[in-house]
Amino acid sequence: MALTDAEFFTVLLDAWKTTTRAAESYWEPKRHGDTFSVYAVGRDDSRTLVAVGLSEADAEWLCGVHGCMPEVVRRLRQAVDEADRLDRERDEREQLIADLSRQLDVKGAS
C-alpha cells in the first residue's frame, strides 16, 4: 500500500529522529588521512562517532542532509497543505460556477 505524502514525510522525520543524537546535536565531517569521519557534536562540544571511511563529498552530503531534514519535512508539509487549500478553493469556485450556470438555465427556460 502506498503512503500518502503526509505519511511519507512523517516516516522521513521519524527515521531522522532515530539517528545518533539527532535532537541535541549537529553532524560534522572531520578529515582522517585520506578519508572522512562524521561526528555528532553536542551543545557542550561532546562528540559521538557516526561514520568512518567516507569520501569528503559523502561526508559533506551526509551532514548536510542530516542537518536540513527537519526543515525539509516542514516545508514539504507546508507545500502539501497549500496544495490542499488551493484544491479546495478550486472545487468551491467550480461549484459556484455550476450553481450560477444552473440558475441561468432556469431563468432562460422561463
Stockholm file with secondary structure:
# STOCKHOLM 1.0

chainA/1-110         MALTDAEFFTVLLDAWKTTTRAAESYWEPKRHGDTFSVYAVGRDDSRTLVAVGLSEADAEWLCGVHGCMPEVVRRLRQAVDEADRLDRERDEREQLIADLSRQLDVKGAS
#=GR chainA/1-110 SS CCCCHHHHHHHHHHHHHTSTTGGGEEEEEEEETTEEEEEEEETTCCEEEEEEEECHHHHHHHHHHHHHHHHHHHHHHHHHHHHHHHHHHHHHHHHHHHHHHHHHHHHHHC
#=GC SS_cons         CCCCHHHHHHHHHHHHHTSTTGGGEEEEEEEETTEEEEEEEETTCCEEEEEEEECHHHHHHHHHHHHHHHHHHHHHHHHHHHHHHHHHHHHHHHHHHHHHHHHHHHHHHC
//
